[in-house]
């Protein structure tokens, strides 16, 4: 493996194909002799799995936006401390399905919570750990929802909510272009995979 460990986040609206592309990228990078760990949020720890169930399936009394934010931040703190930071310290390339950008997009832009407050709270929860690269797999909201066909609380949200979330991702990418790569997720899976690997290799092996 060349270089030290790092975190790479895959972000995007529902149905963008993140999990598929993470699996393909992990396989390709391991074939190059790199140490790779894959994880996801919410989840990735024992506590995170319980929080994920509450966040995605609770319908009888769903959390209000602020409670929802705190639950995601609890997951983030546990995820970083128990899974991500140790793996990065050990020299692994950690590929995560969602990280801080999703919290800002969903709870900030989507739910309408104060963006500065959400960003500060997330920074506190994750500490010094941040992605070296964030890959935004982007696709139109309606297409993504048709692809996903999920039954969790977020798939049940109105399209307007998901449009705000998508706009939130793009706003973050535009604010930090050196740390983000936007990839057209409407392309063929092979084309998306090639673009993902090109972006990852550029940060792992600069120059």
PyMOL commands that set and color helices and strands:
alter all, ss='L'
color gray80, all
select helices_A, chain A and resi 18-31+46-57+65-89+100-110+115-126+141-148+159-175+189-204
alter helices_A, ss='H'
color red, helices_A
select strands_A, chain A and resi 6-11+36-40+93-97+133-138+180-184
alter strands_A, ss='S'
color yellow, strands_A
deselect
rebuild
show_as cartoon
